[in-house]
Amino acid sequence: MKKEGKGKKRILGSGVRVLVCGVIGWGIGFLGAMGLERGGVRLSVGAIIGILVLMAAAYYLQLILHEGGHLIFGAATGYRFSSFRIGSLMLMKTEGKYKIKRMSVAGTGGQCLMLPPEYREDFPVVLYNLGGSLWNLLTGGVCLAAFFGISVVWLKIFFLWMGVFGILVGLLNGIPMRLGGIDNDGKNIQSALKNKERRRAFWLQLQVSGKQAENVRLKDLPDEWFVFSEEETGDSLSDGVMVLAMGRLIDAHRFEEAEMLGERILEKKESLLSIYRYSVEGEMLFLELIGRRRKEMVDKCNSPEYQKWQKAMKNFPSVLRQQYAYALLYEEDREKAGKIREKFEKAAKTYPYEGDLELERELMEIVDAHQSL
């Protein structure tokens, strides 16, 4: 059954890529067939570049509208603003002030995080999650109507792309599925509505994110927040609580307990979101490096798949800390470790979560202490 499920996921992922490429190809073909010459625009190299520029602009505008939809519908159901990110550019509210920071997460084009209302078993999850897709579909429909109602060629092209990407982004995020190793909004709704444990897990992750924005560290959060059900593992919302619990143990320097929990999480690694799986594998690598430093375990943790993910998250402080430990304790390359440390300090200047940086520096000091032994 597991192999069958993995096969279906691969087929779905391939199907989505084919769909996206097909839509782009259709759009260019449609514009050509529409007869740009009739609007006074020859289908030259310059015109094609212009079409592609408008395509990119429409796509990114629909990403902004998508996250804006989460913001609007979340606010309408009692959620409060925490952060708004497009690409790596992030606006966040911390200690009552708005600040511009930078953070990039592999597999996501953007993210609007909000603080949920006080927890109750039926607290609202649908509109906050679905708001982005609804906003895409609404604006996409309006733009397609505008496409058929105006005669200015370049405006027609722009509205066509806005309409196409609005519908596409809305459907890809609204229909429950896992894309790029991340569960989409529809999948989160489907999971959260299944039972109260998963709704609580969804609520908890937003609460933790909000506390981190206020520079509160995981180790300082209530113990009862990190109680999880083993029966719920395999679901991304519940898995997220386990990953946070492991991070909390590391924050408290309870490394042996963190390692044991990491082993339990990775027992079902095939069902984990990519970001969870490789985050845990990276921490297991780090724990091995500051612990027994067994070659076979280090090589196992530092797999080609993990290294690929590491490159995608190359400016993330925890990843840089893991690379620092690997260079200093395993490769015994001080020069390389020094360059990684410089890269860390550069990334830290715009990283949004001060509490995380405080922990990362503590862990780097532990690495330094082990190197001098």
Summary of the structure (lengths in Angstrom):
residues: 373
radius of gyration: 22.9
end to end distance: 48.7
largest distance: 76.6
contacts: 1178
relative contact order: 0.08
helix: 70%
strand: 8%
